[in-house]
Amino acid sequence: MALTEVDHVAIAVKDLEAAIAWYAETLGASVAHREVIERDGVEEALLAVADSYIQLLTPIREDSTVAKFIATKGEGIHHVGYRVEDCARALNQAVEAGARAIDAQPRPGSRGTTVAFLHPKTAFGTLIELVEE
């Protein structure tokens, strides 16, 4: 498996509109894509930075993992998404190398991507998302 690029850095926020406004006013960033991901209980706004994104995530349900994250750790960096050519292959290789998978198999992500998550306990405290475009 080879990581091809950083796809995004995800930041959990309580107020998506306020976060979008701050990034626009302070850093000149604008929203390139916005989507509600019902299955994960979140709304995202992707801010383009060259060929990567800042992904602002806010919970839309109290039982979402992002809501739980904010409740226990507060707002901040939630995970890092890395692009891979083949998500299923990358996930299998990571598991074979000793990583703990959160997703047993890849699943649909935002923007029509295919994604799988690796547990932070086997990745030096960082939740990792494998992203196939």
C-alpha positions in Angstrom: 0.0 0.0 0.0 1.2 3.5 -0.7 -0.4 6.7 0.4 -0.7 9.0 -2.6 -1.7 12.3 -1.0 -3.2 13.9 2.0 -6.9 14.0 1.1 -8.1 16.0 4.1 -7.6 17.0 7.7 -11.0 16.7 9.5 -11.9 19.2 12.3 -14.8 18.6 14.5 -16.8 21.8 15.2 -19.9 22.7 17.2 -21.1 25.4 14.8 -20.4 24.7 11.2 -21.6 28.1 9.9 -19.3 29.9 12.4 -16.3 27.7 11.4 -16.9 28.3 7.7 -17.2 32.1 8.3 -13.9 32.1 10.4 -12.0 30.2 7.7 -13.4 32.6 5.0 -12.7 35.8 6.9 -9.4 34.8 8.5 -7.8 32.6 5.9 -9.6 33.4 2.7 -10.9 29.8 2.3 -14.1 29.0 0.6 -16.4 25.9 0.6 -15.7 23.6 -2.3 -18.2 20.9 -1.3 -20.9 20.5 1.3 -22.8 17.4 2.2 -24.9 15.8 4.9 -23.8 12.2 5.6 -26.8 10.7 7.3 -25.2 7.3 8.0 -22.5 9.0 10.0 -24.7 11.6 11.6 -22.6 14.6 10.4 -22.6 17.5 8.0 -19.4 18.4 6.3 -18.0 21.4 4.5 -14.8 20.9 2.5 -12.5 23.9 2.1 -10.0 23.4 -0.8 -6.3 23.9 0.0 -4.4 23.1 -3.2 -5.3 19.5 -4.0 -6.4 18.7 -0.5 -9.1 19.8 1.9 -9.9 21.0 5.4 -13.0 19.0 6.3 -15.2 20.8 8.9 -17.5 18.3 10.5 -20.4 19.0 12.8 -22.8 16.4 14.3 -26.4 16.3 13.2 -27.3 13.7 15.8 -26.2 13.3 19.4 -25.3 9.6 18.8 -22.8 10.3 16.1 -19.1 9.6 16.7 -18.4 13.3 16.1 -20.9 14.4 18.8 -19.2 11.9 21.2 -15.8 13.2 20.2 -16.7 16.9 20.9 -18.4 15.9 24.2 -15.3 14.2 25.4 -12.4 16.0 23.7 -13.9 19.3 22.6 -13.5 20.8 19.1 -10.4 20.1 17.2 -8.6 17.8 14.8 -10.7 14.6 14.5 -8.9 12.6 11.8 -6.6 12.7 8.8 -7.7 11.3 5.5 -5.1 9.8 3.1 -5.7 9.1 -0.5 -5.0 5.5 -1.7 -5.5 4.0 -5.1 -7.4 0.9 -3.9 -9.2 1.3 -0.5 -9.9 -2.4 -0.1 -6.3 -3.4 -0.8 -4.9 -0.7 1.4 -7.3 -1.7 4.3 -6.3 -5.4 4.0 -2.6 -4.5 3.9 -2.9 -2.2 6.9 -4.7 -5.0 8.9 -2.1 -7.6 7.8 0.6 -5.2 9.1 -1.1 -5.0 12.5 -3.4 -2.0 12.2 -6.9 -2.3 13.8 -9.7 -1.5 11.4 -12.8 0.3 12.4 -14.5 -0.7 9.1 -14.4 -4.4 8.2 -14.6 -3.4 4.6 -14.6 -0.1 2.6 -17.9 1.9 2.5 -19.2 4.9 0.6 -17.8 8.2 1.7 -18.6 11.8 0.7 -18.0 13.2 -2.8 -18.5 9.6 -4.2 -15.4 8.3 -2.6 -14.8 4.9 -1.0 -13.4 5.0 2.6 -12.3 2.9 5.5 -11.1 4.0 9.0 -8.1 2.7 11.0 -8.3 2.8 14.8 -6.2 5.5 16.5 -4.9 3.0 19.1 -2.8 1.3 16.5 -1.9 4.5 14.7 -0.1 6.5 17.4 -3.3 8.2 18.6 -4.5 9.4 15.1 -7.8 8.2 13.6 -6.9 7.5 9.9 -9.3 7.5 7.0 -8.2 5.7 3.8 -9.8 7.5 0.8 -10.2 6.2 -2.7 -11.5 8.7 -5.2 
